[in-house]
Amino acid sequence: MIKFNEKIKSLLVLAIKKTKAELDEKYKDDKLFGYALCTDDAVMTIYHVACTNSWVKEQDDKYMIYSSVEWGQSGENSHFEKAYDEIYKDYENSDHEDGSFEINSDMRFEAMVQALKECKEEAIFDEDTILSVASTDPSEESQFLQMRGIDRLNSPKLANEMASVLGIEKYRE
């Protein structure tokens, strides 16, 4: 089992549920196509994005459809403040010299994946809603983490299509 920060995960689950409820209200006549948590390579920030089916239909470029950092729809990011504070505290407490920084960054990323996974298991999201955790400035390591998350959060068919369109298949385990 991949280790992760349980406190961060719990705070993220609460924020995800609140923003999902807002999105459902805001776009009640338009089903969500995707929901994602976005961060940076150091995994010291957090925000969420989403896209609806009607937004997807307006897109000509498949990359835009699957690249969650390009999505522009969202709920209130203030719901993530407590999670952000905990993420940043964990970041600040990481030793940047002894290798624990990378380990802790991976554990924060994994907490984001686990939070989305729990929400999916609780049927907060429809089975066919794309879920992802992505970096806004992806290094090879964050692309590896993103691919691992995509594979675990989505059906194999959808994960394969996302990997192909995003060009991240080579980061599969």
BAMI-140844 format. One record per residue (C-alpha): residue number from 1; x, y, z. Coordinates in Angstrom, 2 decimals. Layout:
REM residues N
(NUM (X Y Z))
...
//
This chain:
REM residues 173
(1 (0.00 0.00 0.00))
(2 (1.20 3.48 -0.86))
(3 (1.59 5.70 2.21))
(4 (-0.26 8.98 2.46))
(5 (-1.14 11.70 4.94))
(6 (-4.52 10.73 6.46))
(7 (-5.25 14.19 7.89))
(8 (-4.75 15.84 4.50))
(9 (-6.94 13.19 2.87))
(10 (-9.77 13.74 5.36))
(11 (-9.70 17.51 4.86))
(12 (-9.68 17.04 1.09))
(13 (-12.67 14.68 1.19))
(14 (-14.71 17.35 3.01))
(15 (-13.67 20.03 0.51))
(16 (-14.36 17.79 -2.48))
(17 (-17.84 16.96 -1.21))
(18 (-18.64 20.66 -0.68))
(19 (-17.38 21.72 -4.11))
(20 (-19.10 18.81 -5.82))
(21 (-22.41 19.84 -4.22))
(22 (-21.83 23.41 -5.44))
(23 (-21.04 22.20 -8.94))
(24 (-24.18 20.05 -8.98))
(25 (-26.23 23.10 -8.03))
(26 (-24.44 25.45 -10.42))
(27 (-24.64 23.07 -13.40))
(28 (-27.75 21.11 -12.43))
(29 (-28.85 20.58 -16.02))
(30 (-25.36 19.66 -17.22))
(31 (-23.62 16.52 -16.01))
(32 (-20.00 16.72 -14.86))
(33 (-17.57 15.14 -17.30))
(34 (-14.53 15.57 -15.07))
(35 (-13.30 16.70 -11.67))
(36 (-9.65 17.16 -10.71))
(37 (-7.37 18.31 -7.97))
(38 (-4.45 20.39 -9.20))
(39 (-1.18 21.13 -7.50))
(40 (2.41 22.06 -8.27))
(41 (5.44 19.77 -8.50))
(42 (6.31 20.27 -4.83))
(43 (2.69 19.40 -3.96))
(44 (2.42 22.44 -1.69))
(45 (-0.71 23.97 -3.24))
(46 (-4.19 22.72 -4.02))
(47 (-7.14 23.83 -6.10))
(48 (-9.90 22.02 -7.92))
(49 (-11.33 22.23 -11.43))
(50 (-14.14 20.58 -13.28))
(51 (-15.73 20.44 -16.69))
(52 (-19.24 19.64 -17.83))
(53 (-20.43 17.62 -20.79))
(54 (-21.55 20.78 -22.63))
(55 (-18.06 22.32 -22.18))
(56 (-16.53 19.14 -23.61))
(57 (-18.82 19.29 -26.65))
(58 (-17.49 22.81 -27.40))
(59 (-13.88 21.63 -27.55))
(60 (-12.11 20.79 -30.80))
(61 (-8.91 19.60 -29.16))
(62 (-8.99 16.25 -27.31))
(63 (-6.00 17.35 -25.26))
(64 (-8.10 20.14 -23.72))
(65 (-10.77 17.60 -22.79))
(66 (-8.39 15.36 -20.84))
(67 (-5.90 17.93 -19.53))
(68 (-7.55 18.88 -16.27))
(69 (-5.31 21.89 -15.69))
(70 (-7.03 23.42 -18.76))
(71 (-10.54 23.10 -17.30))
(72 (-12.13 26.33 -16.14))
(73 (-15.21 25.37 -14.20))
(74 (-15.10 25.10 -10.42))
(75 (-16.87 25.58 -7.14))
(76 (-15.61 27.73 -4.28))
(77 (-11.89 27.15 -3.66))
(78 (-12.23 28.49 -0.10))
(79 (-13.46 25.01 0.86))
(80 (-9.86 23.84 0.38))
(81 (-8.30 26.35 2.82))
(82 (-7.95 23.91 5.73))
(83 (-6.51 21.24 3.44))
(84 (-4.14 23.81 1.93))
(85 (-2.97 24.89 5.39))
(86 (-2.22 21.26 6.31))
(87 (-0.52 20.60 2.96))
(88 (1.66 23.67 3.35))
(89 (2.52 22.80 6.96))
(90 (3.57 19.33 5.81))
(91 (5.62 20.92 3.02))
(92 (7.33 23.31 5.46))
(93 (8.15 20.43 7.82))
(94 (9.79 18.37 5.06))
(95 (13.56 18.21 5.17))
(96 (14.72 19.37 1.77))
(97 (18.20 17.92 2.33))
(98 (17.70 14.28 3.35))
(99 (15.26 13.02 0.70))
(100 (12.18 13.24 2.91))
(101 (10.98 16.19 0.81))
(102 (10.32 13.90 -2.18))
(103 (8.78 11.22 0.02))
(104 (6.47 13.72 1.70))
(105 (5.55 15.29 -1.65))
(106 (4.57 11.85 -2.97))
(107 (2.55 11.21 0.20))
(108 (0.68 14.52 -0.21))
(109 (-0.04 13.65 -3.85))
(110 (-1.26 10.22 -2.78))
(111 (-3.55 11.83 -0.18))
(112 (-5.19 13.72 -3.06))
(113 (-5.67 10.50 -5.05))
(114 (-7.04 8.71 -1.98))
(115 (-9.49 11.54 -1.28))
(116 (-10.91 11.33 -4.82))
(117 (-10.99 7.54 -4.58))
(118 (-12.98 7.68 -1.34))
(119 (-15.44 10.13 -2.85))
(120 (-15.86 7.88 -5.89))
(121 (-16.44 4.86 -3.65))
(122 (-19.09 6.86 -1.75))
(123 (-20.80 7.61 -5.10))
(124 (-20.14 11.36 -4.81))
(125 (-19.13 11.11 -8.47))
(126 (-20.81 9.12 -11.22))
(127 (-18.88 6.05 -12.33))
(128 (-18.04 7.64 -15.70))
(129 (-16.85 11.02 -14.34))
(130 (-13.14 11.50 -15.09))
(131 (-11.11 11.95 -11.91))
(132 (-7.53 13.15 -11.84))
(133 (-4.78 14.72 -9.78))
(134 (-2.40 16.78 -11.89))
(135 (0.51 19.18 -11.59))
(136 (0.39 22.54 -13.29))
(137 (4.08 22.22 -14.15))
(138 (4.64 18.47 -14.40))
(139 (8.05 16.93 -13.90))
(140 (8.68 13.30 -14.83))
(141 (7.91 12.30 -11.23))
(142 (4.59 14.15 -11.16))
(143 (3.63 12.66 -14.54))
(144 (4.36 9.22 -13.10))
(145 (2.16 10.03 -10.06))
(146 (-0.57 11.45 -12.31))
(147 (-0.58 8.33 -14.50))
(148 (-0.74 6.06 -11.45))
(149 (-3.66 8.12 -10.13))
(150 (-5.51 8.09 -13.45))
(151 (-5.20 4.30 -13.61))
(152 (-6.58 3.91 -10.09))
(153 (-9.40 6.46 -10.34))
(154 (-10.86 5.63 -13.75))
(155 (-11.96 2.64 -15.80))
(156 (-9.18 0.96 -17.82))
(157 (-10.74 2.15 -21.09))
(158 (-10.93 5.75 -19.94))
(159 (-7.47 5.65 -18.33))
(160 (-5.99 4.31 -21.58))
(161 (-7.58 7.06 -23.64))
(162 (-6.43 9.75 -21.18))
(163 (-2.89 8.34 -21.14))
(164 (-2.76 8.28 -24.94))
(165 (-4.12 11.80 -25.44))
(166 (-1.93 13.28 -22.67))
(167 (1.13 11.36 -23.85))
(168 (1.87 9.88 -20.44))
(169 (1.57 6.12 -21.14))
(170 (5.32 5.74 -20.65))
(171 (4.85 6.62 -16.98))
(172 (2.75 3.53 -16.25))
(173 (4.04 1.12 -13.65))
//
